[in-house]
Amino acid sequence: MNNTDFTRQTSNLDGIESRQHTIWRAIHADPPLLVGIILLCGFGLFILYSASGGAVDVVQRQALIMLGGILVMFIVSQFNPHVIRRWAPTIYAAGLGLLFLVLLIGVEANGAKSWLDLPGLPSFQPSEVLKISVPLSMAWYLASRPLPPKFKHLFWSAFIIILPAGLIIIQNDTGTAIMVAMSGIFVILLAGIRWRIVFLGIFSLLLASPAWYLFIAQEHQKNRILTFFDPYRDPTGAGYNIIQSQIAIGSGGLYGKGFGNGAQSHLDFIPESNTDFILAVLAEEFGFLGVLLLIFLYMFVLIRGLFIAYCAKDMFSRLLAGSITLTLFFYIFINMAMVSGLVPVIGLPLPLISRGGTAILTLFISFGLLMSIQTHGKEINK
């Protein structure tokens, strides 16, 4: 091959690579993040098929929701972060309005009055919207002010977080309230809050915990805390789920019992086996190695999210991308710790693995925001 042929071949390869980048840029997609999401979705459908006892209709419904989520993700990614920033207060106000509407006409499910069933629309959980609107509003508020935030800015930030979290707690949905609060707290931490304020906040929460337990906590919340310390105090009641989950995880060992061979899930010993406790099914059938594979897929997406936050071109995008990624990590960690008995059971599904509807769409909106920040940031850079 002479120099002319080599130059021509190199030029052709560069042209193909350039066209590929142009295609991804045109649809505002981030290829590494997209690959990680698709792999997680495929793995989730695979596990859900076994956890649901081979119910094809359940898997098909989940797949349709995921496809709808991917479509929503691409729609969101088309919006420039500057446009999203301008809409942040409106989205927050709309989310609060939906929460107040739930208090008036909400539908109760699984002990929580947190669903809306409006005529002509599928039932949905408005509190999931706040997982997006709270970090959006927090990033909008803090990005335009001096950092690290001053005390008065921290005061109003706390108000932005506490108001929706309190309304969700009234709905008896503690798990979602914690997630909403953490999504806002992560923005504050990323904004550079001083460590002495962080430690003061943690210390204050520890001091307030006994008073909350004695005078505010409801009976089922007290039972969950007591069950966390001793599941066998009520092995057929409050402690049943976690006991069966731990049995399933322990019996899976290193390699697991094989696909579809999990006794705990298929003999209905594990309640919520295709939602909150689906990790126990994975651990029983595919063992520790199967759980490691899932953690690897999660880590791939999380690292990409942190990279997008690091490369963001403005403070709003950096705070938002960082909060989305850290909230996803917290989501994953709490579910895995809950199923393993390391934290009290608070009713949080495993992202993209557990069966769900509104929660999955919320996740894909988050991924769409990450893609918007990454792809529009490249355009600005150019």
N, C-alpha and C positions, 0 to 999 in steps of 0.2 A: 504494500500500500504506500503510494507516494504522499508527499505533504499536502497536495491539493485535495486528494481523496479524503485524507484524514480530517482536514479542515472542513470539508463539505459535510462529512458524517457528524462531526462535533456540532456544526451549525444546525443540522437537522435535529439532533438530540436536544439542543438548547431550545429550539423552536417548539418541540413537542412539550418539553417541561414548562415553557412559558405559557403555552396554551392551556395546560392542565391547571396551572396556578390561576390563569385568567378565569377559567370555569368556576373554580372554587370561590374565587373572589366575587364573581358575578352573582352567585347564589348566597354569598355571605355565610359560607360554611367553613368550619375549622376541621380539616381532615383528621388530625389525631384525636380530637375530642369526639368527633362523629364515630370514628372506629371504636373507641372505648365504650360509647353509649350503645352502639349496635351489639357489641359483644356481650355487654351486660344484659341487654334485653333478651338476646337469644338464650343466654344461660338461665335467665329468670324464667322464661317460658318452659325450658327443659325441666327445671326443678318444680315449677308449678304443676306440670302435667302429672308428676308422681305424687306431689303433696295433695292434689285434688282427687286422687284415686283414679287417674286416667280419664277424667271428665273433659272430653274434647271441647264441649261448649264453653267451659270456663276458660280454657286456654285460648280458644278463638276470640272470646270477648276481650281477654287481656291483650291479645295481639292487635285487635282493632283499636283498642284504647291507645296502645303504644304507637300505632301508625298515625292515629289522630294527633298524638303528642308530638311526633316528629314533624308533622305538618305545621302544628302550632309553633314549634321551635324555629322552623325556617321562616315563618311569618314574622315572629318577634325579632329574629336576627336581621331582618331588612331595615329595621328602624335604627337610625343613628343614635348613639348614646346621649347626644345633646338633646334630641327630641324626647327621649325617654326621661331625661332629667327634668324637662319642663313639665311633663305629665305626672311626675312623682306625687306632688301634693294631691292632685285630683284622684289618682289611684288609691292613695291612702284614705281620703275622705269617702270614696265609694266603698272601700273595704269596711270602714267603720259603720257606714249606713247599712250594709248587709248584716253586720253583727247585731245591730239594734233591731233589724227586721227579724232575725232569728229569735230574739227574746220575745217578740210579739207573736209570731206565727210559726216558729220553728217546729220541726218534727223530731221526736226522740228516737234514737237508735242505739242499742248497746249501752243504755244507761246515760247517754249524753244527748242533751237537746241542742244539737249543733248542725242540723240539716235543714235545708229549704226545699220544699216541694211545690214549685210554682206552676200554674197551669201552662201547658204547652212546652215545658222545659223538663229535662231529666233532673232528678234530685241531685243536689250538690252540697258541699260543705264550705260555706263562706269563710270559715276560719283559715282554710288553706290559702286563700287569697292573701291573707296577712303575712304569710311567710315570704311573699314577694314584696308587698307594699311597705312593710316596716323597714327592711334594709334599704329599699329604694328611697324612702323618705328620710331615713337617717343619713344616708350618703348625700342626698340633696341638701339637707340642713347643715351638715358639718363641713362639706367640701367648700362652701362659700364663706367659711369663717376661719379665723386664725387657729392653727394647730400647734401644739396640743390644745384641745378645747378648754376654755375657761369654765369656772364653776357655773355661771349662769347658763352657758351652753349645755353643760352636763345636766342641769336641772330640766331644761326643756327637752333634751334628748330622753331623759328618764320618763318624762310625761308622754312622749311619742310612743315609747315602748309599753309603759304600764297600762295605758288606757285600753288598747286592744287586748293585751294579755289578761287584764282583769275581766273584760267582757267574755273572753273565752273560758276563763275559770268559772264564771257564773253559769256557763253552759254545761259545766261538769266535764270538761275535756282538758284535764291537766296536762296530758302529754303534748297536745298541740300548743297550749299556752306556753309551755317551757320552750318549745321550738321557736315560736314567734319571738319570745323574749330574747333568746340566745342569738337569733339572727340580727337583732338590733344591737345587742351587747358586743357582738363581734365587730361591728362598724366602729363603736366607741374605742375598743381595744386597738384596732388598726389605725385609728386617728391619732394615736400616740398619747393616750391618757397616762398620767404618771403612775408608777407602780405603787406608790404609797396610797393612792386613792383606790387602786384595785384591791390591795390587801385590807384597807379599811372597809370596803364594801363586803368582802368575803367574811371578815370578822363580824360585821354587823348582821349578816345573814345567819351566821352561826349563833349569835346571841339571841336573835329573834326566833330561831327554830323551835325552842321549847314552848314559847308563848303561842306560836302558830299551831303546834301539835295539840296543846291543851285547850285552846279556846276557839280556834278557827277551823282546823281540819275536820272533815266529815268522817263518819264512821268507816266508810270503805277505804278512805285514804289512810286512816290509822291502821286498818287491817293490812294494807299493802306494806306499810313500813314494818309492822311486827312480823309479817310473813317473810320479809326480806331477811330479818335476823334469824328467824327460826321457821322455815317452811313446814316443818313437821308438827307445829302446834295445831294445824288444821289441815291434815294431809288430804282430806276428801273435799275440802272447801277452798279457802283462799290460797292454800299452798299447793293445790293439785297441779295447776299448770306448770309451775316451775319445777316441781318434783319430777313430773313426767318428761319435761324438757331435758333436765339434767340426766335422766336415765337414757334418753335417746342419744344425747351427745356422747355420754360415756360408752355406750354400747357400740358406737360407730368405730371407735378405735382409730387406727392410722389410715386404713384403706376403706372402711365402711362395709356395709353388708351388700352393696350392689343396688343398681337402679331398680326401684319398685319393690325392694325387699325390706323396707323399714317397718318393723312390727309396731312400734309405738304410734306411728302416724296412720298406717293402713288398718290398724285395729281400733282406731279412734281414741287412743289414750291421750293424744295431744289435742286439746281444743285449739281452735284458730290455727290449725296446722298449715293453712295456705295463706295466712295473713301475718299476724304478729310473730308467730312461732315457726315460721317456715325455715329458719336457720337450723332448727333442731332436726328437721327432715333431711336437709342437706348433710348435716354432720353424721346422722345415723346411716345414710345410704352411701355417702362418699367419703366419710371419715375426715380426719384432720387435713388430709391433702386436698380434699374438695373445698373445705373452708379456706385453705390457703390460696387456692386458685381464685376464689371469689374476692378475697382480700387483695390479691394482685390486680385484678380487674378494677376494683375500686381505687387502689392506689394510683393506677395509670390515669384515671379520670381526675383524681384529686391533684396529682402533680401537674397535670396539664392546666387545671383551673388556677393553681397558684402561679404557674408560669404566665398565664394570661393576665392575672392581677399584677404581677411584677412588671410586665411590659406595657401596661395601660398608659395612655398618653396624658391623662388628667386625673385629678384627685378623686372626682366623683366615680369614674370608672374603676379606679384602683380600689376604693373602699367597697364598691358594690361587688366586684368580682371576688375580692378577698372574703367578704362576708358570705357570699353564695357558696364558695368552696368550703369554708370552715363550717358553715351550717350543715352542708352535706356530710362532712366528716363527723360532726357531732351526732347527726341523725343515725349514721351507720354504727358509730361507737355505742350509742345508747341502746339500740336494738340488740346488738351482739352481747353487750354486757347484761341486758335485761334477760335475754334468753338463757344466758349462762349462770344467772343468779348473782351477778356482781353488783347490780343496782336494783331498786324496787321496780316492779312491773308497772309501766305507765301507759302501755297501749300505743306503741309506735311501730308501724310496719317497716320492713327492710326495703330500702329504696330500689326500685326497678325489679325486685325479686318477688315481693309479696303481691298478692292480688289487691287491686285497688282501682280507683277511678280518678277522683278529684286530686288526690295526692300525686298521682303519676303525671297528670297534666301540669300541676304546679312545678314539678321537677323539670319537665321539658321547657316550661317558660324560663326557668332559671338557666337551663343550658342555652336557650336562645339568647338570653342576655349576655352570657359569656361569649358566644359566637359574635354577637354584635360588637362587643367591646374589642375583641381580637381583630375582626376583619375591617371594621371601620377605622380602628386605630392604624392599621397598615395604610389605608387610604390617606389618612391625615399625614402620616409619616412621609408618604410619597409626594 
